[in-house]
Amino acid sequence: MNIGIVGLGLIGGSLAKSIKRETTDTVLGTDINVSTIHKAKLLEAIDLELTDERIGVCDIILVALYPGDIVRWVKEHSHQFKPDCIVMDCGGVKQSIVDELFPHAKEHGYTFVGAHPMAGVERWGFDSAQGTMFKNASILLVPPKGMSLELLQSIKKFWGALGFGNVEITTAEEHDRRIAFTSQLAHVVSSAYVKSPTAQRQHGFSAGSYKDMTRVARLNEAMWSELFLENADFLADEIDGMLQHLTDFRQAVAEKDHDRLLALLREGRQLKELADREDLEE
C-alpha cells in the first residue's frame, strides 16, 4: 500500500519509522518544515515527499497535526483523495474533529476514521521519533456509524502490523471523557506540581516520586493548550474532582486528623489496586 503521513513530528515521524520497519508499504510524508522532510528521506523514514500531486496515490493517509490543522488540511485536500482512500487523524481529542469530518467525508466520498495512538515521550519533533514507540501500545479508533466490519477489520490489521497490542473501538464522546482523565489531567497536575518553588531546590532530595510526577510537565505548551481547550468541559470536570480530593487531604493534614488521613490513603491504595487488577484482567 501507499501510506501518506501529514506531519512528521513525534507521532507522525514514529509512525513513518514504524511502517518502514514493520511493513513493505511505501511511505509518503510531508511536514511544514522542509528540513524535516529532507531528514526523513535521508534516514529512510519516508520513501517520497507527499506532494499535492501524489496525494491521489495514497491508500491510507494519516494526519498527525494539531486538531484545528487536521480539519483544515483534510477539507482543503479532500478533492485530491482517491475514492477508496482511508483518512485517519492522530489527534488527542476526537469530538471536535469527527463532528467536522464525518459529514464531510460522507459528502465527498472518502472514509474518515478517528485514531489516537496511545504512546509518546516528553519530547517532540522528528528527532525524538522512534520506530518502536508503538510496541504493545493501545490504538483508540472512532469509526463512523455504518462502517462495514470488513473495512474495520482491515483498519485494525493495519495498526496491528505496526506493533499496537490493543485496539479499542469507542465513540468520540467516550474517548474525550476518558482522555481528560488518563492523559490531560495528568499533564495539568504535573505542570501545577512543578510550579512549587521547592522544585528548584529538590536536587539531592528527590528520587522516583519526583521524577514520575514531573516527567510530563516537559510538554509542548502550544499543542497541549489546544487539546485542553478542545476538551474543556470534560477536563474542567476532572480538575474539579482533583481539587476536591486535594481539599480533603489538606483538611485532614491541617487538622492532624489521623483517622481521616488514614482512610483517604487507604481508599487511594485500594482504588489503585482495583484499577491495576482490571488492567491485568484485560
C-alpha positions in Angstrom: 0.0 0.0 0.0 0.9 3.6 -0.3 0.7 5.4 3.1 0.7 9.2 3.3 1.7 10.9 6.5 1.0 14.6 7.1 3.1 16.0 9.9 6.4 14.3 10.7 6.7 15.3 14.3 6.9 12.8 17.2 3.8 10.8 16.3 3.9 11.2 12.6 7.6 10.5 12.4 7.3 7.5 14.7 4.5 6.1 12.5 6.6 6.6 9.4 9.5 4.8 11.0 7.2 2.0 12.3 5.7 1.5 8.9 9.1 1.2 7.2 10.3 -1.1 10.0 7.4 -3.4 10.1 5.9 -3.5 6.6 6.7 -3.3 2.9 4.4 -0.3 2.4 5.6 2.8 0.6 5.6 5.9 2.8 5.0 9.4 1.5 5.5 12.1 4.1 5.2 15.9 4.4 5.8 18.5 7.1 5.6 22.2 7.4 9.4 22.2 7.9 11.2 21.4 4.6 14.3 20.3 6.6 12.3 17.7 8.4 11.2 16.2 5.1 14.8 16.0 3.9 15.9 14.4 7.1 13.1 11.9 7.0 14.1 10.9 3.5 17.8 10.8 4.4 17.0 8.4 7.3 14.7 6.4 5.1 11.7 7.1 7.3 9.8 8.0 4.2 10.3 7.0 0.6 8.9 10.1 -1.1 7.7 13.6 -0.2 3.9 13.7 -0.1 3.2 16.5 -2.6 -0.3 17.6 -3.8 0.3 15.6 -7.0 0.9 12.4 -5.0 -2.0 12.6 -2.6 -4.2 10.7 -5.1 -2.0 7.6 -5.0 -2.4 7.1 -1.2 -4.5 4.2 0.0 -4.3 5.5 3.6 -3.5 9.0 4.8 -2.5 9.6 8.5 -2.9 13.3 9.6 -0.6 13.9 12.6 -1.3 17.6 13.2 -2.9 19.8 15.9 -6.7 19.3 16.0 -7.6 22.5 14.1 -5.0 21.9 11.5 -6.2 18.3 11.0 -9.7 19.5 10.0 -8.3 22.3 7.7 -5.8 20.0 5.9 -8.4 17.3 5.3 -11.0 19.7 4.0 -8.5 21.5 1.8 -7.2 18.3 0.2 -10.2 16.0 0.1 -10.7 16.7 -3.6 -7.3 15.0 -4.2 -8.1 11.8 -2.4 -8.7 8.6 -4.3 -12.3 7.3 -4.0 -11.5 4.5 -1.6 -8.9 6.4 0.4 -9.0 5.9 4.2 -8.1 9.1 6.1 -7.3 8.9 9.8 -6.2 11.6 12.2 -3.8 11.0 15.1 -5.1 13.8 17.4 -5.6 13.7 21.1 -9.2 14.8 21.0 -12.0 13.4 18.9 -15.4 15.1 19.2 -14.4 18.4 17.6 -12.6 16.6 14.7 -15.2 13.9 13.9 -18.1 16.5 14.1 -16.5 18.2 11.2 -15.0 15.3 9.2 -17.6 12.5 9.4 -20.2 14.5 7.4 -17.5 16.0 5.2 -16.2 12.5 4.3 -19.7 11.2 3.5 -20.4 14.2 1.3 -17.0 14.0 -0.6 -16.7 10.2 -0.9 -13.8 9.2 1.3 -13.6 7.3 4.6 -12.6 9.1 7.7 -11.8 7.3 11.0 -10.7 9.0 14.2 -7.5 7.4 15.6 -5.4 8.1 18.7 -2.1 6.2 19.1 -1.6 6.0 22.9 2.1 6.4 23.1 4.6 9.2 23.4 7.6 10.7 25.3 8.2 14.0 27.0 9.9 15.4 23.9 8.6 16.4 20.5 9.7 16.7 16.9 11.0 14.3 14.3 14.4 14.0 16.1 12.5 12.3 19.0 10.5 9.9 16.7 11.1 6.2 17.4 10.3 3.2 15.2 9.5 1.0 18.2 7.3 3.6 20.1 4.1 1.7 19.5 5.1 -1.8 20.6 2.3 -3.2 22.6 0.6 0.2 22.8 -3.1 0.9 22.5 -4.7 2.5 19.5 -8.1 4.1 20.0 -10.4 4.1 17.0 -13.6 6.1 16.4 -15.2 4.8 13.2 -18.2 6.4 11.6 -21.6 4.8 12.0 -22.4 2.2 9.4 -18.8 1.2 8.7 -18.6 -2.4 7.5 -17.0 -4.9 9.7 -14.7 -6.0 6.9 -13.3 -2.4 6.5 -13.0 -2.0 10.2 -11.0 -5.3 10.5 -8.7 -4.2 7.7 -8.0 -0.9 9.6 -7.4 -2.9 12.8 -5.0 -5.1 10.9 -3.1 -2.1 9.6 -2.5 -0.8 13.1 -1.7 -4.2 14.5 1.1 -4.6 11.9 2.8 -1.6 13.4 3.1 -3.2 16.8 0.0 -2.0 18.6 -1.0 -4.7 21.1 -4.5 -3.4 21.8 -7.2 -1.9 19.6 -10.1 -0.1 21.4 -13.2 0.9 19.4 -15.0 3.8 21.0 -17.1 6.9 20.4 -15.7 10.4 20.2 -17.6 11.4 23.4 -16.3 8.4 25.4 -12.8 9.0 24.0 -12.7 12.6 25.1 -14.2 11.8 28.5 -11.6 9.2 29.4 -8.7 11.0 27.9 -9.5 14.0 30.0 -8.5 11.9 33.0 -5.9 9.4 31.7 -3.9 12.0 29.7 -4.9 15.6 30.0 -5.4 15.8 33.8 -2.0 14.1 34.3 -0.3 16.9 32.3 -2.2 19.6 34.2 -1.3 18.1 37.6 2.3 17.6 36.6 2.6 21.2 35.4 1.0 22.5 38.6 3.1 20.4 40.9 6.4 21.6 39.4 5.4 25.2 39.9 6.2 24.9 43.6 9.3 27.0 44.4 10.6 23.9 46.2 11.1 22.2 42.7 14.1 24.5 42.2 15.6 23.2 45.4 14.9 19.5 45.0 18.4 18.5 43.9 19.7 15.7 46.1 16.4 15.4 47.9 14.4 13.7 45.1 14.1 10.2 43.6 11.4 8.3 41.7 8.4 10.0 43.1 9.5 13.4 41.9 10.6 12.1 38.5 7.3 10.3 38.0 5.3 13.4 38.9 7.2 15.8 36.8 8.0 13.9 33.7 5.1 15.1 31.5 5.5 18.7 32.7 8.1 19.0 30.0 5.4 19.4 27.3 4.7 21.2 24.1 2.5 24.0 25.5 1.2 25.1 22.1 -0.2 21.6 21.4 -1.4 20.8 24.9 -3.2 24.1 25.3 -5.2 23.4 22.1 -6.0 19.9 23.3 -7.2 21.2 26.7 -9.4 23.8 25.2 -10.9 21.4 22.6 -11.9 19.2 25.6 -12.6 21.9 28.1 -15.8 20.6 29.6 -14.5 17.1 30.4 -11.2 18.4 31.6 -12.7 21.0 33.8 -14.8 18.3 35.5 -11.7 16.2 36.2 -9.9 19.3 37.6 -12.8 20.0 39.9 -12.7 16.4 41.1 -8.9 16.7 41.8 -9.4 19.9 43.7 -11.9 18.3 45.9 -9.6 15.4 46.7 -6.7 17.7 47.4 -9.0 19.8 49.7 -9.9 16.6 51.6 -6.2 15.8 52.1 -5.4 19.3 53.1 -8.1 19.4 55.7 -7.0 16.1 57.2 -3.4 17.2 57.4 -4.1 20.7 58.7 -6.4 19.3 61.4 -4.0 16.5 62.2 -6.9 14.1 61.7 -5.0 10.8 61.7 -8.1 8.6 61.2 -9.3 10.7 58.2 -5.9 10.8 56.6 -5.5 7.0 57.1 -8.9 6.5 55.4 -8.1 8.8 52.5 -4.8 7.0 51.8 -6.3 3.6 52.2 -9.1 4.5 49.7 -6.4 5.6 47.2 -4.4 2.5 47.6 -7.5 0.3 47.2 -8.7 2.1 44.1 -5.2 1.9 42.5 -5.1 -1.9 43.2 -8.6 -2.3 41.7 -7.6 -0.3 38.6 -4.4 -2.4 38.2 -6.3 -5.6 38.6 -8.8 -4.6 35.9 -5.8 -3.9 33.6 -4.4 -7.3 34.2 -7.8 -9.0 33.6 -8.0 -7.3 30.2 
